[in-house]
């Protein structure tokens, strides 16, 4: 279960640091119960999150990418936690 909130994907290459995950997509998908990352539409980290989501989609890693109203702030994360914790 992996649920980053406003993750800091700031590397030039979004694959940096995720080589093992991307090298064995079938194994990654088998081990993950949930990979869902959430961010506010006005968060300064949104571009890196979009790039990472596109990489995961391109490689076939099951995930959910949710963009909601808000910035990089506690109000957004609190709403997101409320939605994701019951899952």
C-alpha positions as CSV (number, residue, x, y, z in Angstrom):
1,X,0.0,0.0,0.0
2,X,1.7,3.2,-1.2
3,X,-0.1,6.5,-1.1
4,X,2.1,9.5,-1.4
5,X,0.5,12.9,-0.9
6,X,2.1,15.7,-3.0
7,X,5.1,13.6,-3.7
8,X,8.4,15.3,-4.6
9,X,9.2,13.8,-8.0
10,X,11.8,16.4,-8.9
11,X,14.5,14.3,-10.7
12,X,15.3,15.1,-14.2
13,X,14.6,11.5,-15.2
14,X,11.4,10.2,-13.5
15,X,12.8,6.7,-13.6
16,X,15.7,7.6,-11.4
17,X,15.4,5.6,-8.2
18,X,12.7,3.3,-9.5
19,X,14.8,1.0,-11.7
20,X,13.7,-2.2,-9.8
21,X,10.1,-1.2,-9.9
22,X,10.2,-0.6,-13.6
23,X,12.4,-3.6,-14.5
24,X,9.9,-6.1,-13.2
25,X,6.4,-4.6,-13.8
26,X,4.6,-7.9,-13.5
27,X,6.2,-8.4,-10.1
28,X,5.6,-4.9,-9.0
29,X,1.9,-5.1,-10.0
30,X,1.7,-8.4,-8.1
31,X,3.2,-7.0,-4.9
32,X,1.3,-3.7,-4.8
33,X,-2.1,-3.6,-3.2
34,X,-2.5,0.0,-4.0
35,X,-0.3,2.7,-5.6
36,X,-2.3,5.9,-5.5
37,X,-0.7,9.3,-5.4
38,X,-2.6,12.5,-4.9
39,X,-1.9,16.2,-5.4
40,X,-3.6,19.5,-5.6
41,X,-4.0,21.1,-9.0
42,X,-2.2,24.3,-7.9
43,X,0.6,22.4,-6.2
44,X,4.1,23.4,-7.4
45,X,5.0,19.7,-7.5
46,X,2.3,18.8,-10.0
47,X,4.5,18.7,-13.1
48,X,6.8,16.1,-11.6
49,X,3.8,14.0,-10.5
50,X,2.3,14.2,-14.0
51,X,5.6,13.0,-15.5
52,X,5.9,10.1,-13.1
53,X,2.2,9.1,-13.7
54,X,2.9,9.1,-17.4
55,X,6.0,6.9,-16.9
56,X,4.0,4.4,-14.8
57,X,1.2,4.3,-17.4
58,X,3.7,3.9,-20.2
59,X,5.4,1.0,-18.5
60,X,2.1,-0.7,-17.3
61,X,2.5,-0.2,-13.6
62,X,-1.0,-0.2,-12.0
63,X,-1.6,3.0,-10.2
64,X,-4.1,5.8,-9.6
65,X,-3.2,9.5,-10.0
66,X,-5.7,11.9,-8.5
67,X,-5.6,15.7,-8.9
68,X,-7.9,17.7,-6.7
69,X,-8.5,21.4,-6.0
70,X,-5.9,23.0,-3.9
71,X,-2.2,23.8,-3.4
72,X,0.6,22.2,-1.4
73,X,-1.1,22.5,1.9
74,X,-2.5,20.5,4.8
75,X,-6.2,21.1,3.8
76,X,-5.6,19.1,0.6
77,X,-3.8,16.3,2.3
78,X,-6.5,16.0,5.1
79,X,-9.2,15.6,2.4
80,X,-7.1,13.1,0.6
81,X,-6.4,11.1,3.8
82,X,-10.1,11.1,4.6
83,X,-10.9,9.6,1.1
84,X,-8.0,7.0,1.0
85,X,-7.9,5.6,4.6
86,X,-11.1,3.6,4.3
87,X,-9.7,1.9,1.2
